[in-house]
Amino acid sequence: MSLIADPRTPRASITIECRLFARYAELLGRDQLTLTLPETATVGEAIATLRSRLEQGDLLPAAPLAAVNLEHSQLDRQLRDGDELALLPPLAGG
Amino acid sequence: MAALLAEVSAPERGGAVAFLGTVRRGPDDGPVTAIEYTAYEAMVVAEFDRIIEEARARWPEAGFAARHRLGAVPTGEASIGIVAAAPHRAQAFEAGRFLIEEAKRRLPVWKRERFDDGTAQWRDA
């Protein structure tokens, strides 16, 4: 037997908090927003969504440094409902 | 710096290394009067805890302490201080170097240079 998903069934979604810092916050004129994404979304897909949905979103790089829940993250990490995604301009502490 | 040293000093730790990073105005830096530091503060705390944990795994007998200033720091003043104390000097130097290099590489901190004409710009690295 094979199971075929009904393409009309809406896919589940997740909601994440996005935070922007320093130069990125200044470029986009905001430092926080909520984003709803498909439940399979990765960090990279969330960033692509921000770049396409936000006014002047294309000013963000396609592959910036990112952190999820206060920890550096690769772009292929899968997000979960309630995650906090942060886009980090090049780090310059010290 | 005295407070940082006091946090890690112990009779069994015979060597302590202290590093201060200060706001620089080199010949190519332009008329910088101050650097304004901003941070993702909750992540700085979490990431620095991870760095300390890694350092403890490598130098279990050592002690570590650090501070990073935020806001405007005038040229010539310290922005970051790091101290590592260990039973012997070689471990203290190695651990201190590890802490400052990892802090610079991993902590989400950004700086904006302020110039003497009132303008400012973000600075990478």
Backbone of each chain as ProteinMPNN parsed JSONL, in Angstrom:
{"seq_chain_A": "MSLIADPRTPRASITIECRLFARYAELLGRDQLTLTLPETATVGEAIATLRSRLEQGDLLPAAPLAAVNLEHSQLDRQLRDGDELALLPPLAGG", "coords_chain_A": {"N_chain_A": [[0.843, -1.186, 0.0], [0.494, 2.241, -0.716], [0.85, 5.562, 0.474], [-0.536, 8.632, -0.285], [-0.056, 12.0, -0.008], [-2.573, 14.42, 0.413], [-2.615, 17.059, -1.737], [-4.088, 19.31, -1.254], [-4.233, 19.634, 1.403], [-3.492, 21.886, 3.93], [-0.166, 22.744, 4.819], [1.455, 22.318, 7.957], [2.475, 25.023, 10.053], [5.08, 27.101, 11.443], [5.927, 29.517, 13.954], [8.245, 32.046, 14.353], [10.523, 34.196, 16.155], [12.253, 36.943, 14.915], [15.346, 38.601, 15.088], [17.192, 41.549, 14.532], [20.37, 43.097, 14.275], [22.607, 45.871, 14.965], [24.174, 47.026, 12.083], [22.372, 45.734, 10.331], [19.865, 46.108, 11.525], [19.714, 48.831, 11.33], [19.737, 49.217, 8.543], [17.278, 48.124, 7.781], [15.509, 49.43, 9.368], [14.266, 48.354, 11.582], [14.213, 46.14, 14.435], [13.151, 43.781, 15.218], [10.887, 41.144, 14.498], [8.022, 39.067, 13.798], [7.745, 35.904, 12.296], [6.03, 33.722, 10.106], [6.347, 30.457, 9.013], [6.71, 27.557, 6.825], [6.59, 24.313, 8.402], [8.879, 22.883, 7.968], [10.91, 24.621, 7.59], [14.186, 25.985, 7.164], [17.006, 27.765, 8.644], [18.26, 29.16, 6.58], [16.17, 29.317, 4.729], [14.372, 30.871, 6.138], [15.767, 33.264, 6.182], [15.82, 33.84, 3.456], [13.118, 34.296, 3.093], [12.747, 36.586, 4.668], [14.322, 38.358, 3.188], [12.865, 38.536, 0.84], [10.314, 39.355, 1.64], [10.435, 41.635, 3.278], [10.474, 45.193, 3.134], [13.101, 46.553, 1.392], [14.5, 44.305, 2.056], [16.312, 42.959, 0.521], [18.685, 44.144, 1.023], [19.884, 42.793, 3.004], [22.459, 40.332, 3.43], [22.595, 37.232, 1.545], [23.583, 35.058, 2.883], [24.077, 35.496, 5.828], [25.815, 35.659, 9.053], [24.271, 33.682, 11.545], [22.149, 33.107, 14.395], [20.511, 30.809, 16.535], [18.305, 30.701, 19.144], [20.192, 31.872, 20.911], [22.61, 30.737, 20.125], [25.284, 30.191, 17.882], [24.522, 29.357, 14.483], [24.264, 27.088, 11.726], [23.23, 27.545, 8.272], [21.615, 25.522, 7.357], [20.204, 24.488, 9.416], [17.256, 23.182, 10.863], [14.337, 24.954, 11.72], [12.306, 25.43, 14.69], [9.008, 25.711, 16.104], [8.57, 28.722, 17.857], [11.243, 29.359, 18.062], [14.034, 31.653, 18.389], [15.425, 33.571, 16.025], [18.4, 35.091, 15.083], [19.953, 37.573, 13.129], [23.231, 38.245, 12.426], [25.422, 40.833, 11.941], [28.841, 41.079, 10.592], [31.044, 40.116, 13.179], [32.504, 42.149, 15.721], [33.788, 42.482, 18.189], [35.707, 43.299, 21.181]], "CA_chain_A": [[0.0, 0.0, 0.0], [1.242, 3.495, -0.65], [0.066, 6.705, 0.961], [-0.247, 9.846, -1.05], [-0.574, 13.169, 0.72], [-3.508, 15.276, -0.334], [-1.936, 18.342, -1.938], [-4.926, 20.43, -0.813], [-4.098, 19.784, 2.852], [-2.503, 22.922, 4.235], [0.962, 22.254, 5.614], [1.568, 22.953, 9.264], [3.429, 26.128, 10.028], [5.713, 27.483, 12.707], [6.107, 30.959, 14.134], [9.529, 32.329, 15.005], [10.874, 35.598, 16.374], [13.511, 37.304, 14.243], [15.98, 39.8, 15.617], [18.24, 42.139, 13.687], [21.277, 43.88, 15.107], [23.615, 46.788, 14.448], [23.997, 47.511, 10.723], [21.173, 45.153, 9.71], [18.693, 46.782, 12.101], [19.699, 50.189, 10.783], [19.382, 49.135, 7.122], [15.861, 47.797, 7.6], [14.685, 50.295, 10.206], [13.565, 47.586, 12.624], [15.137, 45.182, 15.056], [12.451, 42.575, 15.662], [9.624, 40.844, 13.834], [7.56, 37.685, 13.909], [7.671, 35.322, 10.952], [5.379, 32.416, 10.02], [7.04, 29.693, 7.966], [6.361, 26.129, 6.806], [7.228, 23.659, 9.555], [10.176, 22.296, 7.599], [11.813, 25.709, 7.181], [15.533, 26.076, 7.736], [17.491, 29.124, 8.877], [18.491, 29.775, 5.27], [14.868, 29.624, 4.107], [13.816, 32.011, 6.883], [16.471, 34.465, 5.722], [15.328, 34.117, 2.095], [11.776, 34.865, 3.256], [12.923, 37.975, 5.127], [14.868, 39.16, 2.083], [11.855, 38.781, -0.194], [9.088, 39.955, 2.17], [10.618, 42.94, 3.917], [10.878, 46.304, 2.288], [14.571, 46.658, 1.4], [15.056, 43.071, 2.597], [17.445, 42.5, -0.285], [19.932, 44.733, 1.533], [20.516, 41.778, 3.846], [23.167, 39.323, 2.63], [21.869, 35.959, 1.412], [24.104, 34.076, 3.84], [24.73, 36.174, 6.958], [25.955, 34.883, 10.29], [22.96, 33.558, 12.182], [22.111, 32.396, 15.678], [19.191, 30.341, 16.937], [18.204, 30.534, 20.601], [21.438, 32.353, 21.549], [23.747, 29.899, 19.744], [25.603, 30.29, 16.453], [23.824, 28.305, 13.736], [24.451, 26.937, 10.28], [22.02, 27.938, 7.534], [20.757, 24.365, 7.06], [19.51, 24.039, 10.644], [15.794, 23.283, 10.77], [13.768, 25.762, 12.798], [11.144, 24.888, 15.4], [8.064, 26.717, 16.56], [9.009, 29.454, 19.042], [12.675, 29.686, 18.013], [14.465, 33.031, 18.153], [16.473, 33.614, 14.996], [19.071, 36.401, 15.044], [20.893, 37.788, 12.029], [24.366, 38.928, 13.044], [26.44, 41.414, 11.048], [30.183, 40.596, 10.949], [31.301, 40.394, 14.591], [33.61, 43.101, 15.856], [34.002, 42.782, 19.605], [37.074, 43.401, 21.68]], "C_chain_A": [[0.883, 1.242, 0.0], [0.3, 4.611, -0.214], [0.46, 7.941, 0.168], [-0.869, 11.038, -0.315], [-1.497, 13.971, -0.176], [-2.877, 16.653, -0.509], [-2.782, 19.523, -1.48], [-4.816, 20.646, 0.697], [-3.075, 20.866, 3.162], [-1.392, 22.351, 5.111], [0.991, 22.995, 6.945], [2.609, 24.062, 9.187], [4.012, 26.364, 11.417], [5.826, 29.006, 12.752], [7.418, 31.177, 14.88], [9.677, 33.838, 15.212], [12.206, 35.864, 15.678], [14.056, 38.578, 14.864], [17.109, 40.246, 14.702], [19.084, 43.052, 14.554], [22.142, 44.828, 14.279], [23.278, 47.257, 13.027], [22.712, 46.983, 10.073], [19.905, 45.825, 10.232], [18.571, 48.193, 11.511], [19.25, 50.184, 9.313], [17.88, 48.949, 6.933], [14.93, 48.619, 8.488], [13.861, 49.547, 11.236], [14.51, 46.546, 13.197], [14.451, 43.892, 15.488], [11.193, 42.374, 14.829], [9.293, 39.365, 14.003], [7.348, 37.147, 12.506], [6.97, 33.964, 11.031], [5.929, 31.7, 8.802], [6.495, 28.278, 7.922], [7.143, 25.388, 7.888], [8.582, 23.04, 9.226], [11.244, 23.37, 7.341], [13.162, 25.652, 7.907], [15.872, 27.554, 7.984], [17.666, 29.85, 7.533], [17.186, 30.161, 4.579], [14.189, 30.796, 4.825], [14.465, 33.308, 6.402], [16.008, 34.847, 4.313], [13.943, 34.763, 2.166], [11.874, 36.33, 3.71], [13.389, 38.868, 3.975], [13.806, 39.482, 1.044], [10.64, 39.543, 0.353], [9.265, 41.358, 2.715], [10.976, 43.996, 2.888], [12.391, 46.498, 2.479], [15.251, 45.427, 2.01], [16.263, 42.582, 1.81], [18.753, 43.19, 0.11], [20.639, 43.776, 2.487], [21.296, 40.814, 2.97], [22.393, 38.013, 2.598], [22.339, 34.945, 2.448], [24.83, 34.778, 4.993], [25.039, 35.196, 8.08], [24.581, 34.84, 10.95], [23.104, 32.835, 13.507], [20.669, 31.974, 15.936], [19.232, 30.081, 18.437], [19.562, 30.763, 21.286], [22.665, 31.511, 21.211], [24.008, 30.045, 18.246], [25.006, 29.11, 15.704], [24.249, 28.283, 12.278], [23.132, 27.272, 9.579], [21.091, 26.75, 7.261], [20.048, 23.817, 8.301], [17.998, 24.216, 10.48], [15.261, 24.027, 11.988], [12.593, 25.05, 13.444], [10.268, 26.032, 15.872], [8.606, 27.391, 17.828], [10.485, 29.805, 19.054], [12.894, 31.193, 17.88], [15.643, 32.984, 17.189], [17.077, 35.013, 14.993], [20.005, 36.46, 13.851], [21.995, 38.715, 12.527], [25.286, 39.52, 11.975], [27.826, 40.895, 11.464], [30.554, 41.057, 12.367], [32.542, 41.269, 14.741], [33.862, 43.471, 17.311], [35.468, 42.942, 19.946], [37.647, 44.781, 21.518]], "O_chain_A": [[1.919, 1.266, 0.664], [-0.895, 4.588, -0.508], [1.64, 8.239, -0.016], [-2.07, 11.057, -0.044], [-1.231, 14.169, -1.361], [-2.63, 17.344, 0.479], [-2.26, 20.628, -1.329], [-5.236, 21.679, 1.22], [-1.928, 20.787, 2.72], [-1.65, 21.573, 6.03], [0.595, 24.158, 7.033], [3.51, 24.028, 8.349], [3.491, 25.881, 12.422], [5.819, 29.68, 11.722], [7.663, 30.56, 15.917], [9.04, 34.641, 14.531], [13.163, 35.106, 15.834], [13.31, 39.519, 15.132], [17.871, 39.435, 14.174], [18.571, 43.705, 15.463], [22.373, 44.626, 13.087], [22.209, 47.823, 12.801], [22.043, 47.714, 9.343], [18.975, 46.081, 9.466], [17.472, 48.675, 11.233], [18.476, 51.044, 8.894], [17.282, 49.543, 6.036], [13.708, 48.517, 8.376], [12.853, 50.066, 11.714], [15.47, 46.125, 12.551], [15.09, 43.008, 16.059], [10.509, 43.341, 14.494], [10.154, 38.539, 14.305], [6.835, 37.846, 11.633], [7.271, 33.153, 11.907], [5.974, 32.253, 7.703], [5.874, 27.834, 8.887], [8.245, 25.802, 8.248], [9.348, 22.711, 10.132], [12.356, 23.051, 6.921], [13.248, 25.319, 9.089], [15.133, 28.457, 7.59], [17.267, 31.004, 7.381], [17.105, 31.201, 3.925], [13.514, 31.611, 4.195], [13.79, 34.324, 6.235], [15.825, 36.026, 4.011], [13.634, 35.667, 1.39], [11.168, 37.197, 3.194], [12.908, 39.989, 3.811], [13.824, 40.552, 0.436], [10.003, 40.295, -0.385], [8.354, 42.181, 2.629], [11.679, 43.733, 1.911], [12.876, 46.594, 3.606], [16.409, 45.483, 2.425], [17.127, 41.886, 2.343], [19.814, 42.851, -0.416], [21.833, 43.917, 2.751], [20.849, 40.498, 1.867], [21.625, 37.716, 3.513], [21.574, 34.067, 2.848], [26.049, 34.669, 5.12], [24.586, 34.051, 8.066], [23.828, 35.813, 10.923], [24.038, 32.063, 13.722], [19.728, 32.693, 15.598], [20.081, 29.34, 18.932], [20.008, 29.968, 22.113], [23.661, 31.563, 21.932], [23.078, 30.027, 17.44], [24.982, 27.991, 16.218], [24.552, 29.316, 11.681], [22.068, 27.283, 10.197], [19.912, 26.944, 6.967], [19.37, 22.792, 8.23], [17.526, 25.256, 10.022], [15.667, 23.776, 13.123], [11.963, 24.184, 12.838], [10.721, 27.167, 16.021], [9.047, 26.714, 18.756], [10.942, 30.487, 19.971], [12.057, 31.911, 17.334], [16.703, 32.438, 17.494], [16.353, 36.006, 14.911], [20.757, 35.521, 13.589], [21.729, 39.825, 12.989], [25.868, 38.777, 11.185], [27.978, 40.338, 12.552], [30.399, 42.229, 12.711], [33.504, 41.141, 13.983], [34.117, 44.632, 17.629], [36.348, 42.745, 19.108], [38.794, 45.02, 21.895]]}, "seq_chain_B": "MAALLAEVSAPERGGAVAFLGTVRRGPDDGPVTAIEYTAYEAMVVAEFDRIIEEARARWPEAGFAARHRLGAVPTGEASIGIVAAAPHRAQAFEAGRFLIEEAKRRLPVWKRERFDDGTAQWRDA", "coords_chain_B": {"N_chain_B": [[40.676, 45.829, 36.342], [42.073, 44.871, 38.543], [39.99, 43.842, 39.991], [39.189, 41.738, 38.354], [41.476, 40.128, 38.466], [41.415, 39.495, 41.167], [39.234, 37.804, 41.206], [40.164, 35.409, 40.149], [42.478, 34.7, 41.394], [44.409, 32.458, 43.366], [46.002, 30.437, 45.855], [47.132, 28.126, 44.727], [47.464, 28.787, 42.105], [49.961, 29.81, 40.253], [50.588, 31.55, 38.21], [49.401, 34.379, 36.47], [47.738, 35.787, 33.72], [46.95, 38.824, 32.249], [44.898, 40.501, 29.976], [44.295, 43.457, 28.194], [42.157, 44.991, 25.978], [42.239, 47.866, 24.067], [40.671, 50.896, 22.85], [41.648, 51.853, 19.734], [43.492, 54.326, 17.91], [44.878, 54.324, 15.076], [47.349, 55.167, 12.507], [45.899, 54.863, 10.123], [43.276, 55.054, 10.78], [41.735, 57.353, 10.811], [40.109, 60.334, 12.192], [39.183, 59.171, 14.838], [37.233, 59.4, 17.707], [35.94, 57.945, 19.596], [34.657, 54.637, 20.271], [31.595, 53.092, 19.824], [30.055, 50.523, 21.419], [27.802, 47.896, 20.757], [25.629, 45.144, 21.557], [24.346, 41.786, 21.326], [23.038, 41.058, 23.967], [22.098, 38.927, 25.636], [22.972, 36.717, 24.231], [25.721, 37.125, 24.25], [26.33, 36.58, 26.924], [25.559, 33.861, 27.076], [27.212, 32.704, 25.106], [29.731, 33.359, 26.031], [29.764, 31.876, 28.377], [29.874, 29.34, 27.242], [32.395, 29.442, 26.054], [34.019, 29.658, 28.329], [33.436, 27.223, 29.506], [34.598, 25.466, 27.646], [37.255, 26.255, 27.969], [37.679, 25.49, 30.615], [37.559, 22.745, 30.322], [39.9, 22.294, 28.96], [41.907, 23.435, 30.57], [41.762, 22.487, 33.474], [42.589, 23.285, 36.017], [42.76, 25.954, 36.023], [41.698, 29.423, 36.399], [39.256, 31.792, 35.261], [38.324, 35.038, 34.051], [36.375, 37.756, 32.776], [35.509, 40.902, 31.193], [33.453, 42.939, 29.143], [33.094, 46.114, 27.822], [30.21, 48.108, 27.068], [28.488, 50.546, 25.004], [29.69, 53.966, 24.588], [33.154, 54.109, 24.229], [35.96, 55.908, 24.897], [38.809, 56.768, 22.8], [41.808, 55.078, 23.555], [40.956, 54.062, 25.964], [40.14, 51.051, 27.812], [38.308, 48.391, 26.3], [37.825, 45.725, 26.552], [38.591, 43.256, 28.97], [40.532, 40.543, 30.035], [41.316, 37.782, 32.063], [43.441, 35.132, 32.974], [44.316, 32.626, 35.181], [46.626, 30.226, 36.294], [48.185, 27.135, 37.42], [50.825, 27.217, 36.386], [52.908, 29.41, 34.36], [52.915, 28.93, 31.56], [50.505, 27.639, 30.983], [48.76, 29.623, 31.797], [49.271, 31.699, 29.947], [48.546, 30.388, 27.553], [45.82, 29.811, 28.021], [44.793, 32.369, 28.386], [45.227, 33.489, 25.867], [43.585, 31.833, 24.359], [41.059, 32.548, 25.385], [40.756, 35.319, 24.647], [40.972, 35.197, 21.863], [38.833, 33.495, 21.135], [36.718, 34.948, 22.175], [36.762, 37.259, 20.572], [36.209, 36.117, 18.125], [33.708, 34.928, 18.412], [31.798, 36.321, 20.027], [28.749, 38.135, 19.931], [29.117, 41.141, 19.255], [29.224, 44.553, 18.291], [30.803, 47.33, 16.638], [30.788, 50.863, 16.386], [32.315, 53.469, 14.869], [33.074, 56.679, 16.089], [33.619, 59.886, 14.816], [35.674, 62.901, 14.929], [34.277, 64.904, 13.65], [31.673, 64.503, 14.193], [30.386, 62.557, 12.736], [29.592, 59.047, 12.131], [30.395, 55.559, 11.763], [29.72, 52.075, 11.035], [31.942, 49.5, 11.972], [33.659, 46.789, 10.695], [35.145, 44.07, 12.211]], "CA_chain_B": [[41.585, 44.694, 36.14], [42.362, 44.328, 39.876], [38.821, 43.041, 40.39], [39.242, 40.484, 37.578], [42.56, 39.309, 39.042], [40.977, 38.987, 42.474], [38.278, 36.708, 40.984], [40.804, 34.156, 39.725], [43.687, 34.417, 42.177], [44.315, 31.389, 44.366], [47.38, 30.054, 46.206], [47.663, 27.076, 43.846], [47.648, 29.319, 40.75], [51.203, 30.572, 40.363], [50.769, 32.49, 37.107], [48.167, 35.008, 35.976], [47.93, 36.629, 32.539], [45.852, 39.782, 32.09], [44.906, 41.159, 28.665], [43.372, 44.575, 28.035], [42.01, 45.511, 24.62], [41.864, 49.284, 24.175], [40.201, 51.536, 21.609], [42.861, 52.3, 19.038], [43.436, 55.246, 16.774], [46.13, 54.157, 14.356], [47.551, 56.155, 11.437], [44.928, 54.705, 9.038], [41.934, 54.977, 11.345], [40.999, 58.609, 10.75], [39.973, 61.041, 13.472], [38.241, 58.464, 15.705], [37.269, 59.9, 19.089], [35.409, 56.911, 20.496], [33.935, 53.544, 19.624], [30.383, 52.757, 20.558], [29.829, 49.079, 21.336], [26.466, 47.349, 21.023], [25.737, 43.684, 21.629], [23.194, 40.913, 21.557], [23.58, 40.83, 25.306], [21.783, 37.585, 26.168], [23.829, 35.733, 23.565], [27.101, 37.316, 24.737], [26.444, 35.844, 28.186], [25.48, 32.417, 26.795], [28.372, 32.265, 24.325], [30.929, 33.411, 26.866], [29.7, 30.701, 29.264], [30.358, 28.169, 26.473], [33.849, 29.584, 25.887], [34.616, 29.332, 29.637], [33.292, 25.765, 29.677], [35.637, 24.841, 26.814], [38.556, 26.547, 28.589], [37.782, 24.648, 31.825], [37.835, 21.375, 29.903], [41.31, 22.215, 28.537], [42.803, 23.8, 31.679], [40.844, 22.321, 34.61], [43.049, 23.902, 37.267], [42.869, 27.404, 35.822], [40.529, 30.27, 36.664], [39.083, 32.757, 34.16], [37.356, 36.114, 34.263], [36.387, 38.702, 31.647], [34.482, 41.954, 31.1], [33.426, 43.707, 27.892], [32.291, 47.331, 27.988], [29.266, 48.486, 26.008], [28.314, 51.995, 24.946], [30.823, 54.697, 24.02], [34.446, 53.973, 24.918], [36.884, 56.856, 24.251], [40.115, 56.288, 22.329], [42.812, 54.901, 24.601], [40.423, 53.338, 27.126], [39.951, 49.614, 27.594], [36.963, 47.913, 25.969], [37.697, 44.34, 27.02], [39.634, 42.771, 29.87], [40.469, 39.098, 30.224], [42.339, 37.28, 32.974], [43.515, 33.68, 33.154], [45.317, 32.256, 36.189], [46.833, 28.775, 36.243], [49.315, 26.748, 38.267], [52.103, 27.618, 35.793], [52.735, 30.518, 33.419], [52.632, 28.505, 30.185], [49.054, 27.392, 30.889], [48.057, 30.906, 31.929], [49.376, 32.385, 28.657], [47.73, 29.66, 26.551], [44.4, 29.975, 28.32], [44.441, 33.768, 28.14], [45.173, 33.657, 24.419], [42.378, 31.139, 23.91], [39.87, 33.327, 25.744], [40.586, 36.549, 23.866], [40.73, 34.862, 20.45], [37.47, 32.963, 20.992], [35.783, 36.048, 22.433], [36.705, 38.114, 19.377], [35.667, 35.361, 16.997], [32.365, 34.365, 18.621], [30.81, 37.113, 20.775], [27.981, 39.048, 19.07], [29.356, 42.531, 19.651], [29.508, 45.372, 17.106], [31.307, 48.655, 17.005], [30.528, 51.997, 15.501], [33.328, 54.487, 15.137], [32.637, 58.078, 16.095], [34.716, 60.755, 14.381], [35.626, 64.202, 15.61], [33.344, 65.827, 12.989], [30.307, 64.154, 14.597], [29.857, 61.438, 11.952], [29.86, 57.724, 12.703], [30.209, 54.452, 10.813], [29.937, 50.719, 11.555], [33.253, 48.973, 11.606], [33.755, 45.328, 10.722], [36.382, 43.531, 12.801]], "C_chain_B": [[41.929, 44.035, 37.48], [41.207, 43.424, 40.326], [38.821, 41.7, 39.651], [40.308, 39.555, 38.158], [42.128, 38.695, 40.373], [40.031, 37.796, 42.299], [38.967, 35.37, 40.729], [42.042, 33.785, 40.539], [43.416, 33.321, 43.203], [45.738, 30.923, 44.645], [47.976, 29.019, 45.252], [47.883, 27.55, 42.406], [48.839, 30.285, 40.773], [51.438, 31.565, 39.247], [49.433, 33.064, 36.679], [48.524, 35.892, 34.79], [46.705, 37.519, 32.399], [45.995, 40.451, 30.733], [43.881, 42.274, 28.673], [43.336, 44.956, 26.566], [41.54, 46.947, 24.728], [41.436, 49.839, 22.818], [41.38, 52.25, 20.966], [42.551, 53.411, 18.046], [44.786, 55.183, 16.096], [46.222, 55.176, 13.233], [46.515, 56.059, 10.32], [43.48, 54.771, 9.528], [41.126, 56.26, 11.233], [40.833, 59.191, 12.149], [38.92, 60.407, 14.385], [38.367, 59.012, 17.132], [36.788, 58.851, 20.083], [34.838, 55.788, 19.646], [32.743, 53.208, 20.498], [30.086, 51.275, 20.335], [28.369, 48.753, 21.6], [26.591, 45.832, 20.962], [24.364, 43.035, 21.678], [23.487, 40.327, 22.944], [23.312, 39.427, 25.853], [22.678, 36.535, 25.526], [25.292, 35.897, 23.982], [27.295, 36.499, 26.01], [26.468, 34.336, 27.923], [26.735, 31.925, 26.084], [29.632, 32.32, 25.181], [30.943, 32.263, 27.868], [30.223, 29.458, 28.529], [31.878, 28.232, 26.299], [34.558, 29.195, 27.195], [34.566, 27.816, 29.879], [34.371, 25.024, 28.877], [37.024, 25.05, 27.437], [38.747, 25.667, 29.83], [38.112, 23.205, 31.459], [39.315, 21.224, 29.532], [42.281, 22.492, 29.673], [41.99, 23.723, 32.977], [41.296, 23.009, 35.9], [43.117, 25.424, 37.179], [41.582, 28.116, 36.217], [40.468, 31.363, 35.609], [38.093, 33.837, 34.555], [37.476, 37.096, 33.105], [35.291, 39.741, 31.797], [34.589, 42.604, 29.726], [32.561, 44.924, 28.122], [31.352, 47.502, 26.811], [29.053, 49.994, 26.088], [29.582, 52.65, 24.435], [32.066, 54.516, 24.885], [35.437, 54.895, 24.207], [38.189, 56.192, 23.824], [41.093, 56.199, 23.499], [42.301, 54.152, 25.816], [40.172, 51.878, 26.78], [38.492, 49.295, 27.263], [36.752, 46.491, 26.457], [38.876, 43.998, 27.932], [39.433, 41.29, 30.108], [41.609, 38.669, 31.143], [42.274, 35.764, 33.026], [44.619, 33.408, 34.165], [45.406, 30.742, 36.235], [48.019, 28.415, 37.143], [50.66, 27.228, 37.716], [51.868, 28.618, 34.663], [52.371, 30.071, 32.015], [51.128, 28.275, 29.998], [48.283, 28.704, 30.961], [48.097, 31.675, 30.605], [48.489, 31.716, 27.606], [46.245, 29.9, 26.774], [43.953, 31.407, 28.044], [44.305, 34.046, 26.654], [43.908, 33.015, 23.844], [41.14, 32.004, 24.181], [39.696, 34.553, 24.856], [40.3, 36.226, 22.399], [39.3, 34.342, 20.241], [36.436, 34.065, 21.227], [35.65, 36.921, 21.189], [36.02, 37.412, 18.214], [34.169, 35.064, 17.162], [31.358, 35.283, 19.295], [30.084, 38.09, 19.843], [28.025, 40.478, 19.604], [29.71, 43.298, 18.386], [30.003, 46.739, 17.525], [31.05, 49.677, 15.904], [31.537, 53.074, 15.869], [32.692, 55.873, 15.121], [33.83, 58.946, 15.752], [34.575, 62.143, 14.989], [34.758, 65.223, 14.888], [31.883, 65.464, 13.282], [29.705, 63.005, 13.804], [30.224, 60.11, 12.628], [29.696, 56.673, 11.62], [30.463, 53.109, 11.495], [31.302, 50.241, 11.098], [33.238, 47.453, 11.746], [35.129, 44.95, 11.228], [37.138, 44.546, 13.621]], "O_chain_B": [[42.062, 42.814, 37.563], [41.418, 42.386, 40.953], [38.501, 40.662, 40.229], [40.082, 38.357, 38.323], [42.429, 37.539, 40.668], [40.014, 36.887, 43.129], [38.419, 34.316, 41.055], [42.587, 32.691, 40.39], [42.351, 33.264, 43.818], [46.596, 31.004, 43.765], [49.18, 29.029, 44.996], [48.423, 26.81, 41.583], [48.734, 31.417, 41.245], [52.384, 32.35, 39.312], [48.45, 32.337, 36.54], [49.491, 36.652, 34.841], [45.57, 37.042, 32.424], [47.077, 40.915, 30.374], [42.743, 42.081, 29.1], [44.381, 45.218, 25.97], [40.55, 47.225, 25.405], [41.804, 49.304, 21.772], [42.016, 53.119, 21.562], [41.488, 53.432, 17.424], [45.723, 55.885, 16.477], [45.295, 55.958, 13.02], [46.263, 57.048, 9.633], [42.556, 54.559, 8.743], [39.933, 56.254, 11.535], [41.325, 58.65, 13.139], [37.893, 61.02, 14.675], [39.463, 59.077, 17.689], [37.171, 58.86, 21.253], [34.569, 55.963, 18.457], [32.849, 53.061, 21.716], [29.892, 50.834, 19.202], [27.769, 49.265, 22.546], [27.54, 45.3, 20.386], [23.365, 43.664, 22.028], [24.091, 39.263, 23.077], [24.191, 38.814, 26.459], [23.097, 35.581, 26.182], [26.025, 34.911, 24.059], [28.303, 35.808, 26.161], [27.298, 33.618, 28.482], [27.264, 30.863, 26.411], [30.497, 31.45, 25.081], [32.007, 31.729, 28.181], [30.923, 28.63, 29.114], [32.563, 27.213, 26.384], [35.569, 28.493, 27.173], [35.516, 27.217, 30.384], [34.979, 24.075, 29.372], [37.858, 24.145, 27.434], [39.841, 25.158, 30.07], [38.843, 22.522, 32.177], [39.914, 20.172, 29.755], [43.345, 21.878, 29.752], [41.577, 24.749, 33.519], [40.477, 23.284, 36.776], [43.487, 26.096, 38.142], [40.524, 27.501, 36.351], [41.502, 31.813, 35.116], [37.144, 33.587, 35.299], [38.549, 37.25, 32.521], [34.273, 39.498, 32.445], [35.689, 42.796, 29.208], [31.42, 44.8, 28.566], [31.659, 47.09, 25.693], [29.385, 50.635, 27.085], [30.46, 51.969, 23.904], [32.042, 54.736, 26.096], [35.728, 54.686, 23.03], [38.616, 55.194, 24.404], [41.193, 57.112, 24.318], [43.092, 53.656, 26.619], [40.013, 51.517, 25.614], [37.568, 49.848, 27.859], [35.624, 46.093, 26.744], [40.01, 44.407, 27.684], [38.317, 40.831, 30.351], [42.736, 39.144, 31.007], [41.194, 35.18, 33.11], [45.734, 33.907, 34.018], [44.386, 30.052, 36.217], [48.765, 29.293, 37.575], [51.542, 27.607, 38.487], [50.784, 28.675, 34.082], [51.6, 30.749, 31.336], [50.553, 28.669, 28.983], [47.277, 28.88, 30.273], [47.087, 32.239, 30.182], [47.773, 32.388, 26.864], [45.502, 30.162, 25.828], [42.858, 31.629, 27.527], [43.388, 34.748, 26.224], [43.251, 33.576, 22.967], [40.284, 32.167, 23.311], [38.597, 34.801, 24.36], [39.487, 36.894, 21.761], [38.64, 34.715, 19.271], [35.403, 34.108, 20.558], [34.54, 37.281, 20.799], [35.333, 38.046, 17.414], [33.445, 34.96, 16.172], [30.156, 35.056, 19.156], [30.723, 38.791, 19.058], [27.119, 40.947, 20.293], [30.404, 42.78, 17.51], [29.679, 47.242, 18.601], [31.09, 49.393, 14.707], [31.607, 53.527, 17.011], [31.88, 56.192, 14.252], [34.914, 58.781, 16.311], [33.517, 62.517, 15.495], [34.51, 66.301, 15.428], [30.966, 66.041, 12.697], [28.628, 62.518, 14.149], [31.037, 60.058, 13.551], [28.943, 56.87, 10.667], [31.291, 53.0, 12.399], [31.752, 50.537, 9.991], [32.853, 46.912, 12.783], [36.146, 45.443, 10.741], [38.192, 44.231, 14.173]]}, "name": "protein", "num_of_chains": 2, "seq": "MSLIADPRTPRASITIECRLFARYAELLGRDQLTLTLPETATVGEAIATLRSRLEQGDLLPAAPLAAVNLEHSQLDRQLRDGDELALLPPLAGGMAALLAEVSAPERGGAVAFLGTVRRGPDDGPVTAIEYTAYEAMVVAEFDRIIEEARARWPEAGFAARHRLGAVPTGEASIGIVAAAPHRAQAFEAGRFLIEEAKRRLPVWKRERFDDGTAQWRDA"}
